[in-house]
Amino acid sequence: MAIKFTPIATEIARAYQAGGADAYGMLPERKMSDGQAVPCRHCLQNITAGATCLILAHRPFPNLQPYAETGPIFLCADQCAQGGGGDLPAILGSPNYILRGYSADNRIVYGTGKVTDTTDIQQAAEALLVRADISYAHVRSASNNCFQVRVDRA
């Protein structure tokens, strides 16, 4: 099965980059990147040292419900091109991540969450997405649970 890594939508990134409120109704914080683990969730590239980045609360789900986790993400402060596709994104540079499956109604599918070696993410995501009860998966930080990128069927 072919998969694709899906970043946050361009219209959402542009709203944040234009100073729009985050998931908590706050304005994104602007900071200078130190170049160390500052992954943009739109271009799926690491934000280089010295570039301005945004830090904000993001909820990668369409509506509020008990499983709609909200957490901090980074974005390029300036407009960037949307990343994504079938290749492992550059932002996934840690040794491992949590990979977790979600249902069509955006609920966690119990038993699917697992710390996965980065080199195994594509294969593990393919194995999840062959299941009829899983609509998509999230790659999340294994140490902080922060949303990194969504994985969909290609």
PyMOL commands that set and color helices and strands:
alter all, ss='L'
color gray80, all
select helices_A, chain A and resi 10-17+118-129
alter helices_A, ss='H'
color red, helices_A
select strands_A, chain A and resi 3-6+29-32+52-58+71-76+96-102+114-117+136-141+147-153
alter strands_A, ss='S'
color yellow, strands_A
deselect
rebuild
show_as cartoon
